[in-house]
């Protein structure tokens, strides 16, 4: 016959020895096996979550820097567009428009966009080898503005149209304001996506912690029964899950940084193409900058610390439930 009481006493003795060894710091904590399947799966999930969070941070950083560039450009540049008119010399109209603009206070310089530059702007849609004389393509004059004291746009527009009926003046404010509004909406959406990713990470850690505790519940209950305090047991779990999360977060963050570097390298190698010119005009040089990389590092640390805190709270809540059940059994 197996003596149940003797087995229970033996288990308690073994747990006491284990508890003393753990408190002395000998070896790795066997409460949570270091290489179990749950740990590997959790590391992969955290790597994926961190990768998505870092991509979101990089995209938000890119959009913010691009929006700042757009806002700066609207205060320093405007455009005069000259439509081709039969019987009118285009070059003469361009020079007249440039001279009119230079006569206004607040205009620092003007630049006529030449034929080659105009052809390059149209290449992504019309292809190469364009003959601008055969196509009714408008020509542009870039007007540089004094950011501190801009000119009177209404008076400048009226002077241009009165002197050159085929001319139109665009200060880009409506177009850029819409883009900036879109950029701000994108930042809000990115912030929401980041919050959802972090929330999913917290839920994943909670389920992983509960699974690990369920698999080692008998050891935890015996340790708790012989006097191991909640902080000690929680420390074993939080240490294990912190390092698991840190490894996964480092992998996900490193992969996101690699993608940012590859995209930045590709954009720098293709600056001479028309497609790259259009993309650069919209998104800059695809570099997230020091702020973006700092955000990636903060995400890695945040995921690791958040995992540790979540694990600790989950373990302590579980141990309190054990205390509650023990108290109810004693009362009964």
N, C-alpha and C positions, 0 to 999 in steps of 0.2 A: 504493500500500500504506500502511496505517495503522501507524505505528510505536507498538507497545504500550508500549515503554519510554519514549518521548517523552511519550505521554499520561499515563503514571504520574508522570513527573517534573513535568509541568505541573500535575497534580492536587495533588501534594505542595507545589509552589510556591504554588498558590492557597490551599491549606489553611494554609500558613505565614502568608500575608498575612492570612487570616481570623483566625487565632489571635492575631496581633499586634494587630489591630483590636479583638478581643474583650477582650484584656488591657488595652488602653488605654481601654476603656469607651465606644467610639464607637458610638452607635446601639443598637438593641435586638438582643439575641442572636438570630441567624438559625438557631441549631441547632434550636430548637423554635419553629416559627411561632406568632405570638401569636394569630392568629385562625383556626386550623385547626378542622376538624370535631371532632377528638378533644377539643380544649379546650372547645368549647361543650357537647358531650355530657357531659364530666366535670363542668362547672360545674352543669348541670341535675341530674345525679345527686347531687352533693354538696349542692345546695340541698334536694333531696328528703330526703336522709339527715339533714341538719341540722334540717329542719323536724320530722321524726319524733322525733329526739333531743330537741329543745326541747319538743315536746308531752309527751314522756315525763317530762322534768324538771319541767314545769309540773304534770302530774298527780301526780307523786310529792310535790312541794311542797304541793299542795292537800290530798292525803290525809294527809300528816304534820301539817299545821296543824290539820286537822279532828280527827285522832286526839288531838292535844294538847288541843283544846277539849273533846272528850268526856271525857278523863281528868280535866280540871279540873272539869267539870260533875258528875261522880259524887261528888266530894268536897264539893260545895257545895249540892246539891239532892237531894231525895227526893220521892216522890209518895204521897199517900193517895188511894185510889180507893173511892168509895162507890157500891154498887150499889143501884138503886131497889128498894124493898120495899113491897108493898101495905099500906096503912094507916100507913106511916111518912112523916113530913114530911122531904123531902130537904134543905131548907134548914136544918132543925133539926139533922139528922145532920151536915151539913157544918160547922156552927158548933161542935158538940160535938167533932168530930174535930180541928178547928183548935185548940180550947182544950186538949184533951188533949196535942197535940203541943207547944204552947207551954209546957206545964208541965215539960218535960224539959230538963235542962241540955244545952247543945250545939245547941239549936234557936234560931236567931236571929230567925226570922220565919216566918209562914205566910200563904198567899194563896189564897183560894178562886177557882177559875176560874169566871167568871160564865157565864150562858147564851149571851151573844153570842160569847164566846171559844170555848165548847164547840161551838157551831154552825159557827163558822169552821173548827175542826179537822176537822169531819165533812164539810164541803162538797165536797172533792175526790172523795168516795165516794158521798155521799147527795144531793148537790145543795143548792140554796139553799131558803129558806123552810121550814126544819125546825121542827116543834113538839115540843120536848123532852118535853112532858107526855104526848104520845101514844106516845113511843118509850121502851123500857127502856134508856136511855142512862146509863151511869155518869157521875158527876161527880167532879171532881178537886180536891184541895187540894195546892198546891205548898208544900213544907217547905224553908226555907233553913237550911243547916247551917253550923256553925262548922268550918272546915277543919282547924283546929289541934286542937280537942277535940270530935269528933263525939259525938252521943248514943249510948246503948246501943240499937242497933237491935232486938235481941231483946226487950228490955223494952218499948220503944215499940210494937212490933208486938203484943205480948201485951196491953198496956193498951188499944189500939184495938179489937182483936177482942173482948176481954172486955166492953168498954163498948158497942161498936157491932158486932154480928155481921155486918152488911153491909159492913164496912170491910176493906180490905186495904192493907198497907204495902209499898211497892216502893222499894228503895234504888238500883235500876237497875244494880247491879254486874254481875250475870250478863249482861245485855243489852249493856252497854257494853264489858265485857271481850271479848265475842265480836266486837263491831265493831272494837275496837282490835286484836285478833288478825288480823281480816280486813285492817285497814289495814296492819299490818306485813307481811302476806303480799303485799299489793299493792305495797308499796315494794320488796320483794325481787324481785317479778316485773318491776317497772319498771326496776330496776337491771340485771336480766338482759337486758331488751329493749334498754336503752341500750348494754350491752356488745356485743350482736349488731349493732346499727346501726353502732357504731364499727368493729367487725371487718369488716362489709361495706364500709364506706368505705375501710378500709385495702386490702382486696383489689381494690376498684375502682381505687384509685390505682396499685397495683402493675401491673395490666393496662394502664392508660392509659400509664404510664411505659414499660413494655416496648413498647407499640405505637408511642409516639413515638420510642423509640430504634431500633426496627426500621425506621421510615420514614427515619431519618437516620443509620442505622448506618454507611454509608460515610464520612460526614463525621466521625463520632465516632472511627472506627478510624484515619483518616488523622491527625486531630488528636492522638490518643493515640500514633500512630507517630512523629510529629515532636517529641514531648516534652511535650505538654500533660498535666499531672498529673491524677490522678483527682479531686482536690478542685475543680479549675477546671471540668472538664466537668460534675461533679455540681452545681456551683453554678449553672450555666446552666439545668439542668433544675429544680432545687429552687426557684429564683426564679420561673420561669414557673408551676410548679404551685402554689406558695404563693399567688400573686396570683389564680390561677384558683379555688383552694379558698376563699380569703377572700371573693371576690365571690359565689360560690355560697352560702357559709355565711351571709353577711350577708343575702342574699335569703331563705333559708330561716328564719333567726332572726327577721328583721323580720316575715315572714308569721305565724310562731307568736306573736310579741308582739301583732300586730294582732288575732289571734283571741282571745287572752286578754283584751285590752282590750274587744273587742266583747261577749264573754260577761259580763265584769264590768259593763259599761254596761247590758246587757240585764237582768241580775239586779237592779241598783240601780233600774231603771225599773219593775220588776214586783214590788216588795216587798209591795205591798198585796194581792196575789192569794193565794188559798189554796195554789195549786201552788207559788208562790215561797216561801211560809212552810215548806212541807214540805221543799223543796229546800235552803233555808237552814238548816233544822234538821239536815240530814244533811251538807251540804258547806260551810256558812258562806256568805260572800258571793261565792264563786267568784273571789276575788282571790288570786293566787299570791304576792303580797307582794314585798318587796325581795329576799328570798332566792331566789325563783323567777326574777326578772329577772336577778339576778346569775348564777344557774346558766345561763341562756340565753346571756349574754355569754361565760361561761367555755366553753360548748360551742362557740360560734363560734370562739374563739381555739384551743381544743383541736383542732378539726377542721382548721383551717388549719396549725397547727404539726405535727400528726400527719401531714398530707399532705406537708409539707416534709421531715420526717424519713424517712418511707417512701420518698419519691422519691430522696432522697440515698442511702439504703441500697441501693435497687434499682439505681441507676446504678453505684455503686461495686462491687456484686456482679457486674454485667455486665462492667465494665472488668477486673475480676480474672479473669473467665473468658477475656477476650481475651488477657490476659497469660499465662494458663495454656496457651492454644492456641498462642501464639507461642513459649512455652518448649518445648512438645512438638515443634513443627516444627523448632526449632533443634537439639534433641537428636536428632531423627530425621536 
